[in-house]
Amino acid sequence: MKISIVNQQRLKRLNLKELELTLKLIGKNLNISSKNMSLVVCDNDFIKNLNKKYFNKNTVTDVISFPLTDKFDKNDLGEIVVSLEEAVLRAKDYGNTWKEEFTLYLIHGILHLLGYEDSNLKNKKVMDQKQQEVLRIICKSKS
């Protein structure tokens, strides 16, 4: 899996090698090891601006996915943008570490690149189950 990572935030120091390993583990578990993707790690202001610009929503969100729809290169999945700030803030609400919450956002974003949707209850349930399944495997692999 070829991964391009851009770090736009200054809240936490990121170990980019560890992050790339996490993304590769996610890719392996989703059978997309031969695919390419981009990741932007940002703060809440950055993701709020994207959410407003592309979705006309003036709110913070945790992750935004931009799947490649032109299919120019079938190995390119697209780009995900993840707010590390939101992961830090929400982790406490869900009893997770910020790294676990951040990893969940990564999985969620990649699932959107793969076509999973959470716009209705039925699809959300399927997506949530897949997220939790991959998260359990990733957490076991890291321990």
C-alpha positions as CSV (number, residue, x, y, z in Angstrom):
1,M,0.0,0.0,0.0
2,K,1.5,3.3,-1.1
3,I,0.5,6.1,1.3
4,S,1.0,9.8,1.2
5,I,0.7,11.6,4.5
6,V,0.5,15.3,5.1
7,N,0.5,16.5,8.7
8,Q,-1.4,19.9,8.9
9,Q,-1.8,20.0,12.7
10,R,0.4,20.9,15.7
11,L,-1.6,19.5,18.6
12,K,0.3,16.2,18.9
13,R,3.6,14.9,17.6
14,L,2.9,12.1,15.2
15,N,5.1,9.1,14.6
16,L,4.7,8.9,10.8
17,K,6.3,5.4,10.6
18,E,3.8,4.1,13.2
19,L,1.0,5.8,11.4
20,E,2.0,4.3,8.1
21,L,2.2,0.9,9.8
22,T,-1.3,1.3,11.2
23,L,-2.6,2.3,7.7
24,K,-0.9,-0.8,6.2
25,L,-2.5,-3.0,8.8
26,I,-5.9,-1.5,8.0
27,G,-5.2,-2.1,4.3
28,K,-4.2,-5.7,4.9
29,N,-7.3,-6.4,6.8
30,L,-9.5,-4.7,4.2
31,N,-7.7,-6.5,1.3
32,I,-6.5,-3.3,-0.2
33,S,-2.7,-3.7,0.2
34,S,-2.1,-3.1,-3.5
35,K,-4.0,0.3,-3.4
36,N,-2.8,3.8,-2.9
37,M,-4.2,6.6,-0.8
38,S,-3.5,10.0,0.7
39,L,-4.1,11.1,4.2
40,V,-4.2,14.6,5.6
41,V,-4.0,14.9,9.4
42,C,-5.5,18.2,10.5
43,D,-7.1,20.3,13.3
44,N,-10.7,21.2,13.7
45,D,-10.4,24.6,11.9
46,F,-9.0,22.9,8.8
47,I,-11.6,20.2,8.6
48,K,-14.4,22.6,9.4
49,N,-13.4,24.7,6.4
50,L,-13.3,21.7,4.1
51,N,-16.7,20.6,5.4
52,K,-18.1,24.0,4.6
53,K,-16.5,24.3,1.2
54,Y,-17.4,20.8,-0.1
55,F,-20.5,19.9,1.9
56,N,-22.0,23.2,2.8
57,K,-21.9,22.3,6.5
58,N,-20.4,24.9,8.8
59,T,-19.4,22.3,11.5
60,V,-16.5,20.3,12.7
61,T,-16.4,16.6,11.7
62,D,-14.0,13.8,12.5
63,V,-13.2,12.5,9.0
64,I,-13.9,13.4,5.4
65,S,-13.3,11.0,2.5
66,F,-12.7,12.0,-1.1
67,P,-12.9,8.9,-3.2
68,L,-11.5,9.1,-6.7
69,T,-14.4,8.8,-9.0
70,D,-12.6,9.2,-12.3
71,K,-11.0,5.7,-12.0
72,F,-8.0,7.1,-13.8
73,D,-5.8,4.7,-11.9
74,K,-7.8,1.8,-10.4
75,N,-5.1,1.5,-7.6
76,D,-5.8,5.0,-6.3
77,L,-8.5,5.0,-3.7
78,G,-8.6,8.7,-2.9
79,E,-7.9,10.9,0.1
80,I,-9.1,11.0,3.7
81,V,-8.8,14.0,5.9
82,V,-8.8,13.3,9.7
83,S,-9.1,15.8,12.5
84,L,-6.6,14.7,15.2
85,E,-8.0,17.4,17.4
86,E,-11.5,15.9,17.2
87,A,-10.0,12.5,18.0
88,V,-8.4,13.9,21.1
89,L,-11.6,15.7,22.2
90,R,-13.9,12.8,21.5
91,A,-11.8,9.9,22.9
92,K,-12.7,10.8,26.5
93,D,-16.4,10.7,25.5
94,Y,-16.1,7.1,24.3
95,G,-13.5,5.8,26.8
96,N,-10.8,5.4,24.2
97,T,-7.3,6.7,24.0
98,W,-6.8,9.4,21.4
99,K,-4.8,6.9,19.3
100,E,-7.7,4.4,19.3
101,E,-10.2,7.1,18.4
102,F,-7.9,8.4,15.6
103,T,-7.5,4.8,14.3
104,L,-11.2,4.4,14.2
105,Y,-11.5,7.6,12.1
106,L,-8.8,6.2,9.8
107,I,-10.8,3.0,9.3
108,H,-14.1,4.9,8.9
109,G,-12.5,7.1,6.2
110,I,-11.0,4.2,4.3
111,L,-14.3,2.3,4.4
112,H,-16.0,5.4,2.8
113,L,-13.3,5.2,0.1
114,L,-14.3,1.6,-0.5
115,G,-17.9,2.5,-0.9
116,Y,-19.4,1.9,2.5
117,E,-22.0,4.4,3.5
118,D,-23.6,5.4,6.8
119,S,-26.4,7.6,5.5
120,N,-29.2,5.3,6.7
121,L,-29.5,3.0,9.7
122,K,-29.1,-0.3,7.8
123,N,-25.9,0.9,6.1
124,K,-24.6,2.5,9.3
125,K,-25.0,-0.8,11.2
126,V,-23.0,-2.7,8.5
127,M,-20.3,0.0,8.5
128,D,-20.1,0.2,12.3
129,Q,-19.6,-3.6,12.5
130,K,-16.9,-3.6,9.9
131,Q,-15.1,-0.7,11.7
132,Q,-15.2,-2.5,15.0
133,E,-14.0,-5.7,13.5
134,V,-11.0,-4.1,11.8
135,L,-10.3,-2.0,15.0
136,R,-10.1,-5.1,17.1
137,I,-7.7,-6.8,14.7
138,I,-5.5,-3.6,14.6
139,C,-5.4,-3.2,18.4
140,K,-4.5,-6.9,18.8
141,S,-1.7,-6.6,16.2
142,K,-0.2,-3.6,18.0
143,S,-0.2,-5.3,21.5
